[in-house]
C-alpha cells in the first residue's frame, strides 16, 4: 500500500547522519527507512503494553492474602502423599 500520511520530525545533525548512512547501507530512501524503523518500534511498544495484565487492587490483595495462608490438604493430596511415602524409602 502506498504511503499517504506525512510526519515531520526534527533530529540532531548526528542522528540525521546516522539515519542517512543506515538508509544508504540498505539502499532505501531515508523516509522509508525512518518510517519502517518507527513502525517497528511502535509495534514493539504496543505488544509490550498489551502483554501487561492489569487487575483491580482488591483482587491482587485477596490473591496475596490467599497465598499467605497455609495450605489445607485435600483428601486427594493426603492420598497422594500416603502413596508417595509408601513408594519412596526414607533414610
N, C-alpha and C positions, 0 to 999 in steps of 0.2 A: 504494500500500500504506500502511495506517495505521501510524503510529509506535507501537512497542511497548516501546521501551527508554527508560530515564531516565538523563540525565547531569547532574551538578551541577558548577558551576564558580563560582569567586569572581573578580570583576574589580574594578578601581578604580571609584570613582564617575564619573570622567571617561570611562572605557571604557564603562560602563553607559549613560551619557548619549548617547554616540556611537552605540552599538548601538540604543538605543531610537529615536533620531532617524532612523537609516537604515531601520529596520524600518517606521517610520511613513511615511517617504517612499515606500516600496514597497508600503504598505498590506498588510503581512503581520504576523502575531504575532511578538513578539520571539523566542520559542522556535523558530519556523520559520526566522526569519532567521539565528539563531545556528547552528542545525543545518545549514542549507544552506551557510552560509559555511564551517563546519568540515568538512563533507563535501567541498566543492570543494577546500579546502586539502589535505585528506587524499589526494584523488585526484592532485593535483599532486605531492605528496611521493612517493607510490608510483610514479607514472610516472617521476619523476626518478631514483628509486632503481633501478628496473628497467632504465633506459636505460644504466646503468653496467655495463660488462662487466668481469669480473674474470678475470684469467689468472694461472696459477701464476708465481711469481717466476723460476723457472729457464727457463720458456718465454719470458718477457719478456727475460731476459738473453741467451738464444740469438738472439732476434729482433734485438736491438740489435747483437750481435756480427756477425750476418749483414749487417746494413745498413752496418756499418763496413767490410766487406771490399770491395775494388774489384770492379766488375762484370766478369764474364768474358763476352766477346761470344760469342753462339751463331752458328752458320752463317747462320741466318735474319737475325740482326741485322747481320752483316757484309754480307750481300747487300743488305739494305735501305739501308745506308749507301753501298754502291757505286752503287746506282741513284739515290740522292739526290744524290750528288756528280756523277753524270752529267747529271742534270736541272737542277741549280742551278749557275748560273755564279757563280764566286767571283772577287772582285777581287784 
